[in-house]
């Protein structure tokens, strides 16, 4: 019989304890936390032999075989290592760590002590996922070429938990961890971050949309606290694709094979979405294993590496300015007049249909300041005209795009007094210099998409019109 201890008595611990109650060779022996009343309330629902007001006391209990680490993210590293040193097998709630360095510490400790450690990436253990894994391994859709994983939730306004605290909060570490696990399990090779769009407030990421390459597999990771979207994982293969609903607790998927009718596959849980991981962990422990074959330490390390790669796109380096300058250099015209402005503006309007927000766009001829193209979608207002003018002024003041000005200020503290006092100015992307034979002929200015997508749309449109490939800006802008 495996005797479990739980560190922490939050909501997630209740769900774990309910699942343990269905595991025949496991029993809840103890729980620890700071609030005695909270612990007594917990054990009224999930009986345990002992209550500890100290996590250290629980780890010192010689009767405990394994712990479930249900503390907030920032405490996983410390208490996982303490539990390993105490000789307790550890099932750690995701994310197992805040970053790759912390995860490496945990892996080193577990390996050196020959103690079982497993990250509780629950979707990997449910029957539907196992069936998916079997089909992919059997080659039903051919070699995987791309993976897209999206888990976006709209959190309650005014939330004041560790989820929205700088350093250890944010959507990437919380729900983005599930997305990283899908990418990790169905790709191999080195990681390259292509682009990131983000909504950050007070150093907390509320939305992330990252594009990466994992070896020769394209990967997309999208997560959020500020919007509700379809929760889905899409595995694209050479001969078809598999679409999985509710990627963090899946029970259904649709298999699309080239030339065949779609197949709907439904596989229910064993008890609930927690039970399968508990059962697997118990089997590993009973068999004397020190790693899971479904969620080994190497998988947790690579998940942390993926999250670190995405997080790197939320800060700027001097190379960011070089990429922006290269975009400006490559996206030049031989000549630019009203005909070219119409083509460029219409291209932007057409590409804007692919986004979830509407836009306003203006093209200013700089020889006389005349607007030679303007289009304002229905949801936009007069303030967007002001924003576009402010972005244009930012570009003219620096001789570069408005994103260039923003990044230069973030890196080097370059901020002109003129821009700081300008009405309607928002230090964000969207304004771009249109040069013809090296001369600044016009300024393209766009407003409405947010999260760095204004600049992204500008670059996409110019690349299409000029038929030129340019490096993508790898970091998140505003």
N, C-alpha and C positions, 0 to 999 in steps of 0.2 A: 504494500500500500504506500503510495506517494503522499507524503504530508506536505501540503502547500502553505506558504506564508505569502501574504500580499502586503507590499509596501504602498500605502496610500489607499484612501477610502472614497475616492471620487466616483463619478458616474461610470467610468470605464471599468472600475473594479467590481461594481455590481454586476455588470454583464459577464465579466470573467467568472465570478463566483457562481453565477447561475449555470454556466457551461460546465464548470468543474463538478457540479452536483450530478451531472449525467455521466461522468467518467467513472467506470466501475472500480478502477484501481487508484483512485485519487480521493483525497479528503482535504477540506479546508481546516488547517490546524490553527493558524494565527493570522492576525492582521495588525498593522501598526499605523499610527497617525498621531497628529498633535492634539486632536479634539476628542476627548473621552466620550462625550455625548454622541458625537458623530459615529464613533466606532461602535457604541452600544446600539445605535439605530441600525447600523450596517449588520451587526450580528443578529439582530432581531429577524432580519430577512434571510441572512446567510449564516447559520450558526458556525462558530469557531470555538476551539478549545481555549484560546488565549487572546487577550488584547494587550498590545504594547503601545505605550505613549512615546516610545523611542524606536526608531528603525534599527539602531545598533543592537538594542536588546533582542529584537526579533531575529537578527542575523546570528546572535549568540546562542539562540535556542538550538540545542543539539538534535532535537527531534525533527527539525524541518529539513526536508530533502531538496525542495525547489521553491523559488520565489517568483511571483509575478510582479514585475516592476511597473507600477501604475502611477508614478509620480510625474509632475510636469517635465517637459522636454529637457529643460536646463539641468535637471537633477539626475538624468539617466547615466551620464558618464561616471559621476561620483559613486552612485549607489550600485551600479552594475559591477564596478571594480571591487567595491567593498564586499559585495555578495560573493563574487568569484573567490576573493581571498579567504572568505569564510567557508569556502567549499560548497556553496549552494549552487545548484543548477539555476540558470536565469532565463526566464521567458520575459523579454523586455518589450513593452509597448513601443510602437513606432512613433517617431523616428528613434532608432537606438542611440543616436548621438546628434549633436548640433552640426558636426562637420567631419571630414575625413580623418583629421588628426585625432579627434576624440574616439572615432570608431576604431582606428588602428590601435590605440591604447587598450581598448576593450578586447579586441581580437588577440593582442599579444598576451594579455593577462589570462584569457580563457585557454589559449594554447599552452602557455607555460605551466598552468596548473591542471591541465587536462580536465577542465570543467565545461559542461554543456552550457552553451549560450546560444540563444536563438531570438532574432527579432520577430515580433508578432505581426508579420505581414499577412494578415488573415486571409486575403483573397486567394493566396497561392494554395491554400489547403482545402478549399471547398470543392465538392465533387464536380461542379461545372468547370472549374479551372483545370482540374486534372484531366477531364475529357478534352478540353481545348488543347492542353499540352500534348495529349496522345495524338490528336489529329494533326497538329503542326509537325510533330516528330515523324509522323507517317507520310508527310509530304502532300497532304490534301490540297493545300493552296500553293505549293512550291516554296522556293526559297523566299524568306521574308525580305522585302525591300524597304518597307517603311512601317513605322509605328506611331500612332497618335493616341495620346491618353489625356483625357480632360475630366477634371473633377472640380466643379465650381459651385460653391454654396453662398447664399446670401445670409450673412451673420446678422443677428439682432443689432439694432442701433444701440449705442451706449454700452456695448460689451466691455467689461473690465476684468478680463481674465488674462492668464499668461499668453493666450493666443495672440493678443494684440500688444504685447510688450516688446520694445526694441531688443534686438540681440537674440532672443530665443522664440519670438512669436512670428506671426506671418503665415500666409497661406502656403508658401513653398515647403516649410518644415512640417506643416500639419497635413493638409490634403495632397500637396504636391509630392509627398513621399510615396503615396500609392502609385502615382503616375510614373515616378522614377523606377519603381519596382517592375512595372510592365516593360519599360525600355530595357532595364537591366537583363530581364529574363529572356528576351527575344532578340538580343543583339550581342555583338562581341566587338572587340577592337577599341582603339583609342577614341577619345571623345573630343569633338570640336564644336564649340558654340558658334552658331551662325548669327542669330539675331535674338533680341529679347525686347518685348513690349511689357511695360509694367505700370501699375498704379501704386505708388509708394506715398505714404503719409506718416510723417514723424518717424522715419526710418523703419517702418513696418510695411511689408509688401502685402497689399490687399488683392492684387491681381498680377499674374505672371503668364506670359505666352512666349515660350522659348522654342526656337528651332535649333536642332543639333544634328550632327552626324556621329553615329556610333559605329566605327569601322565604315563599312559600305552601306549601312542602313540609315535612312533618314528618320529622324525622330522629332515629334512635336509633344511638348509638355505644357498643358494649360491648367491653371488652378486659380481659385479665387475665394475670397471672403465677401466680395461686394456685388456679386451677381449670381443668378441661378441659370445654369445651362444644362444641356443634356450631359449626363455622366456616362462617358462612353470610352471604350478602348477599341481601336481599329487596327488590325494586323493586316497589312497589304502584302500579298505574295505575288510571285510571278504568274500564278495560275488562278488567282482568286483572292478573296479577302474574308476575314471574320470580324464581325461587329459584335462587341460584348456590351450589354447594358449594365449599368450600375457596377462599374469596374472594381469598386472597393468591396462589394459584397454580391458577386454575380450569381445568378441562377438561370440566366437565359443568354443565348447568342444566336446570331444568324450567320450561316455559312454560305458564301457566294462563290461558286465554282464557275469558271468560264464555260459558257455553253450549257449550263444546267440551271434548273429552277432553284431559287434560294431554299435552304433548309433551315427551319426553325428548330433549335435544340433547347430543351428545358431540362435542367437537372436540379432537383431541390437540395436544400441543406441536409446535412446530418445534424439533427436537433436545431441548431441555429448557426449564424455566421461565425461564432466564436468557437464552437465545439471542435471542429476539425483540427484547428491548430493546437488546441489543448490535447486532443487525443494523440496527434503526431508527436508532440513534445514528450508526452508520457511514455510513448513507445520507445523513443530515442533513449530516454533516461533508463528505462527498464532493460534495454539491450546494451547498456554501458557505452553508448555512443557519445562523443563529445562535440559532434556537429550534426546538424540536420542535412539531409541530401536535398531537401526542397528549398530551404532558406539557410544555406551555409554562411559561414563568416565572410567568405569571398563575395557573396551576393550583397550582404550588408555594406561591405567596404565599397563596392562599386555603386550602390545606391547613393551612398554618401558622396562619392566622387561626382556623380551626376548632379546632385544638388549643389555641390561646390562649384561645378562648372557653370550652372545657371546663375548662381549667386554672384559669380565673378562679373557677369554682365550688368550688374546693378551698380557698379562703381567704374570710374573712368581712369584711364591710363593715358600717358602722352601719345601712345599709338592711336588712340581714338581720334585725335586731331589730325594725324597723318591720313587716316582713312577718309575723313571728311574732306580734307584738301584734295585727295586723289579723286574723290567723286566729282568735285568741282572741275578738276583738270580734264577729266575724261568726258564729262557731259557738256561739251561746248558745241555751238553751232558754227557753221561757216558764215551764215547770214541769218538774222532774225528780224522778222517784220510781222505785220498783221496776219498774213497767211500762216506762218509758223505758230503764232500765238493761238489762232483758232484751232489748229490741229492739236497742239499741246493741251489746251483747255478742254477740248472735247474728249481727249484721251483720259484726262484726269476724271472727268465726270463719269465716263464709262467704267473706269476701274473702281470708282468710289462705290458702285453698286455692290461690290463684294464685301463691303464693311458693314458693321452693325450700327453705325451712326452716319448722319448726313454731314455735308460739308458746305463751305463757302470758299470760292477760289477767285483770285484776282491776278492779273498779269499787268504790271506797271511798266510803261516805256520810260526809261530813265533819262532820255534826252530832254523830255519836257514834263515828266511826271504823270502823263496821261494814262488812264486805265484803258487798255486795249482789249482786254477780255475780262468778263466778270460773270460768275454764275453763283447764285445763292439758292440752296435747296430750302424746301418749305419750312423746316424746323429751325432754320438759322435766323438771326435777328441783326439789328443794326450794330450791336456790340461786336459781332464777328467781323464786321467791316473795320471797326477800331482795332481788333486784335490783329488783323492782317496788316494794317498800316503800322502797328507797333512792331511786328515781326520784320516787316520791310526795313524800318528804321534801324532795327538791331543789325540786320545784315549789312546795310550801307555803312553803319558806324564802324564795323570791323573789317569790311571787305571780304566777308565770308558768309556762309549760311547762318541763320539764327541759331541752329543747333551748335555750330562751331563756337559762337559767342557764349552760349550756355556752358559748354564743356570747358572752354578756356577759363571762364570764371570759376567753375568748380575746382579746376586743377591749380590755377594760378592766382585766383583772387582778382581777376581783371573784370572790373565792373565800372562802366562809365557813369558819371553823375547824371548825364543827360538821359540815359536809359532808365536809371532808377526813378527819375521824376516824371517819366513820360506817361501820360494818361493812356489807359487801355493796354499798357505793355504787359505781356506775359512772356517770361524768358523761356521760350519753348521752340520746338521745331516747327517748320512750315514755310519759312522764307528761304529762297534759294536764288543765287545769282545766275542769270542767263547771260552767258558770255558768247560773243561772236568774234572769232579771230582774236581772242584775248581781251576784247573790250567789253565792259559791262553794259549790255544793251538793254536788259530788262530784269525785273525782279518778279519771280513767281512766289505768291504768298497764299497759304492755305490754312483754313481753320476748321475745327469741328471734331476731329477724330480722337484726339487725346492719346495718352500712353505712348507717345513717340510715333504714332502711325501717320501723323501729318507728314513728317519727313520721309517715312517709308513710302507713302503714296507718291510724293514728289519724285523720289528716285525711281520708283517703278515706272512712272509715266515717261520721264525723260529717257530712261533706258529703252523703253519700247519705241518711242518716236525716233530716237537716234540709232536704234538697233546696236546698242553697245552694252557689253557686260561690265559692271563695275562692282567693286567689293561692297558687301553689305555692311552697314554700321553695326558692330557687334554688341553694343551696349544699349541699355534702356535710356530713353530720353523722356522729357515731359511735354 
